[in-house]
Amino acid sequence: MRGIPEAADVLIEGLARAGWKVEPPRGPCSCGRRCRNATGNGSLEFSKLLLEKALVAVSPGVGFGPMGEGYVRFALVENEHRTRQATRTIKQFLGRSS
């Protein structure tokens, strides 16, 4: 994808394989994604579950204000290998196969 960091390409492609479609980020350091409300308790609880079960840290959208609820934010700070590893564990967490 042109105009965005390579880390974003790796993240977006990996999340797509996990069943999450993510729009390319508008800025250079993060991208957001509407979270599956697996817990019924919003982005903070979903973020905690993702950390506990997939060992992936994300920022809960509610931390960015009321309009952020229901979203999580991924920081584009890891190398390609770690990003691929994270998207694989997210895929397992979401219960996706293939």
Rosetta silent file (secondary structure, phi, psi, omega in degrees, C-alpha in Angstrom):
SEQUENCE: MRGIPEAADVLIEGLARAGWKVEPPRGPCSCGRRCRNATGNGSLEFSKLLLEKALVAVSPGVGFGPMGEGYVRFALVENEHRTRQATRTIKQFLGRSS
SCORE:     score description
SCORE:     0.000 S_00000001
   1 L     0.000  134.553 -176.675    0.000    0.000    0.000 S_00000001
   2 L   -86.158  147.261  172.948    1.410    3.344   -0.939 S_00000001
   3 L    84.369   -1.487  177.148    1.834    6.246    1.416 S_00000001
   4 L  -125.813  156.574 -178.870    1.712    4.320    4.682 S_00000001
   5 L   -60.558  151.161  178.468    4.494    2.677    6.676 S_00000001
   6 H   -57.105  -36.223  178.575    5.419   -0.919    5.854 S_00000001
   7 H   -57.975  -35.657  179.157    4.397   -1.904    9.390 S_00000001
   8 H   -67.734  -40.226  177.135    0.855   -0.816    8.562 S_00000001
   9 H   -57.859  -47.934 -178.749    0.797   -3.019    5.461 S_00000001
  10 H   -62.202  -44.389  179.438    1.852   -6.037    7.507 S_00000001
  11 H   -63.727  -48.338 -177.681   -0.722   -5.282   10.219 S_00000001
  12 H   -61.990  -43.938  179.222   -3.579   -4.662    7.780 S_00000001
  13 H   -65.722  -42.687  179.609   -2.847   -7.831    5.797 S_00000001
  14 H   -65.681  -41.835  178.290   -2.514   -9.948    8.951 S_00000001
  15 H   -66.663  -34.356  176.868   -5.722   -8.621   10.479 S_00000001
  16 H   -62.925  -40.344  176.966   -7.545   -9.287    7.205 S_00000001
  17 H   -64.792  -27.189  178.190   -6.436  -12.928    7.417 S_00000001
  18 L   -83.119   -5.072  179.388   -7.858  -12.956   10.956 S_00000001
  19 L    99.572    6.939  178.579  -11.200  -11.692    9.637 S_00000001
  20 L  -108.116  118.774  173.985  -10.775   -8.007   10.527 S_00000001
  21 L   -87.888  129.794 -177.670  -10.849   -5.484    7.715 S_00000001
  22 L  -126.829  131.693  175.434   -8.838   -2.379    8.620 S_00000001
  23 L   -73.108  145.219  175.463   -8.687    0.879    6.731 S_00000001
  24 L   -57.763  142.663 -178.396   -5.182    2.206    6.035 S_00000001
  25 L   -67.522  151.701  176.744   -4.128    4.681    8.715 S_00000001
  26 L   -86.915  -20.255  179.711   -4.305    8.401    8.047 S_00000001
  27 L  -117.248  175.775 -174.284   -1.220    9.032   10.161 S_00000001
  28 L   -84.476  -11.127 -171.131    2.176    7.408   10.413 S_00000001
  29 L  -120.291   -5.366  178.264    1.960    5.758   13.838 S_00000001
  30 E  -158.653  162.832  170.756   -1.328    3.987   14.479 S_00000001
  31 E  -143.187  152.244 -176.214   -4.498    2.591   13.017 S_00000001
  32 E  -110.831  161.460  179.442   -7.841    1.815   14.614 S_00000001
  33 E  -151.639  134.662  174.838  -10.315   -1.009   14.261 S_00000001
  34 E   -63.590  129.046 -176.390  -13.836   -1.562   15.486 S_00000001
  35 L   -90.360  148.477  171.340  -13.546   -4.369   18.019 S_00000001
  36 L   -71.480  126.407 -176.391  -15.734   -7.382   18.231 S_00000001
  37 L   -82.672   63.170 -175.997  -17.602   -6.892   21.426 S_00000001
  38 L   -63.925  -25.150 -176.044  -16.839  -10.431   22.573 S_00000001
  39 L   -96.584  -17.738 -174.527  -17.177   -9.497   26.226 S_00000001
  40 L    77.299    5.193 -174.868  -20.260   -7.319   26.024 S_00000001
  41 L  -119.161   13.163  174.313  -18.324   -4.740   28.031 S_00000001
  42 L    90.963 -172.781 -170.928  -16.728   -2.478   25.428 S_00000001
  43 H   -67.716  -32.759 -179.875  -13.261   -1.658   24.228 S_00000001
  44 H   -66.365  -48.157  179.167  -11.510   -1.702   27.609 S_00000001
  45 H   -65.828  -38.855  177.689  -12.624   -5.245   28.437 S_00000001
  46 H   -62.401  -42.073  178.621  -11.926   -6.384   24.876 S_00000001
  47 H   -62.551  -40.259  177.662   -8.411   -4.921   25.108 S_00000001
  48 H   -63.781  -43.136  178.257   -7.818   -6.747   28.384 S_00000001
  49 H   -63.018  -42.300  179.452   -8.969  -10.028   26.836 S_00000001
  50 H   -61.712  -38.999  177.466   -6.742   -9.510   23.814 S_00000001
  51 H   -67.729  -46.042 -177.475   -3.762   -8.965   26.117 S_00000001
  52 H   -67.830  -45.562 -171.835   -4.590  -11.966   28.295 S_00000001
  53 H   -92.233  -33.397 -177.257   -5.517  -14.452   25.570 S_00000001
  54 H  -109.722   -5.968 -178.679   -3.505  -13.329   22.519 S_00000001
  55 L    58.854   37.176  178.900   -0.632  -11.559   24.311 S_00000001
  56 L  -123.694  126.166  179.084   -1.216   -8.475   22.151 S_00000001
  57 L   -95.366  129.052  174.411   -1.494   -5.007   23.670 S_00000001
  58 L  -130.755  164.050  176.065   -3.802   -2.479   22.035 S_00000001
  59 E   -95.126  126.131  177.149   -5.210    0.821   23.250 S_00000001
  60 E   -68.391  137.168 -176.730   -8.924    0.739   24.041 S_00000001
  61 H   -60.125  -30.125 -178.830  -10.786    3.359   22.060 S_00000001
  62 H   -59.965  -24.683  177.368  -12.614    4.690   25.098 S_00000001
  63 H   -67.363  -11.594  179.307   -9.267    6.152   26.202 S_00000001
  64 H  -104.591   10.030  178.258   -9.564    8.570   23.268 S_00000001
  65 L   114.356  170.928 -175.681  -12.987    9.821   24.316 S_00000001
  66 H   -58.653  -32.943 -179.557  -16.607    8.686   24.070 S_00000001
  67 H   -71.475  -15.681  179.667  -16.532    8.465   20.269 S_00000001
  68 H   -84.533  -11.570 -179.737  -13.681    5.946   20.545 S_00000001
  69 L   -59.232  138.312 -178.801  -15.760    3.385   22.422 S_00000001
  70 L    93.412   -0.977  179.983  -16.097    0.191   20.453 S_00000001
  71 E  -122.859  158.389  167.809  -12.677    0.584   18.805 S_00000001
  72 E  -125.112  153.856 -179.468   -9.133   -0.478   19.553 S_00000001
  73 E  -119.347  132.305  177.319   -5.989    1.254   18.340 S_00000001
  74 E  -102.822  127.165  174.671   -2.850   -0.514   17.176 S_00000001
  75 E   -84.747  136.930 -178.789    0.483    1.307   17.479 S_00000001
  76 L   -93.834   67.903 -174.471    2.780    0.760   14.508 S_00000001
  77 L  -118.770  -11.501 -177.887    5.939    0.354   16.568 S_00000001
  78 L   -92.740  160.950  177.466    6.935   -3.292   16.203 S_00000001
  79 L   -76.081  172.034 -175.023    9.043   -4.894   13.493 S_00000001
  80 H   -58.920  -43.611 -178.667    7.517   -7.026   10.742 S_00000001
  81 H   -60.644  -47.873 -178.960    8.188  -10.344   12.493 S_00000001
  82 H   -66.403  -35.805  178.545    6.519   -9.266   15.755 S_00000001
  83 H   -66.437  -42.720  177.128    3.574   -7.768   13.876 S_00000001
  84 H   -62.572  -42.162  177.763    3.017  -11.014   11.957 S_00000001
  85 H   -59.989  -44.213 -179.636    3.241  -12.956   15.211 S_00000001
  86 H   -62.644  -43.316 -178.654    0.660  -10.651   16.811 S_00000001
  87 H   -68.787  -30.699  175.676   -1.803  -11.010   13.944 S_00000001
  88 H   -65.975  -42.894 -179.714   -1.466  -14.809   14.082 S_00000001
  89 H   -71.301  -30.977  174.438   -2.342  -14.861   17.783 S_00000001
  90 H   -64.555  -42.627  178.147   -5.224  -12.444   17.179 S_00000001
  91 H   -59.301  -44.362  177.755   -6.524  -14.833   14.530 S_00000001
  92 H   -63.243  -42.845  179.159   -6.337  -17.716   17.017 S_00000001
  93 H   -59.557  -40.463 -178.459   -8.058  -15.590   19.660 S_00000001
  94 L   -77.202   -7.124  176.173  -10.878  -14.776   17.285 S_00000001
  95 L    76.625   28.349 -179.613  -11.271  -18.492   16.548 S_00000001
  96 L   -91.273  143.949  174.097  -10.590  -18.234   12.859 S_00000001
  97 L  -113.033  165.355 -179.483   -9.182  -21.151   10.899 S_00000001
  98 L    77.705    0.000    0.000   -7.175  -21.235    7.639 S_00000001
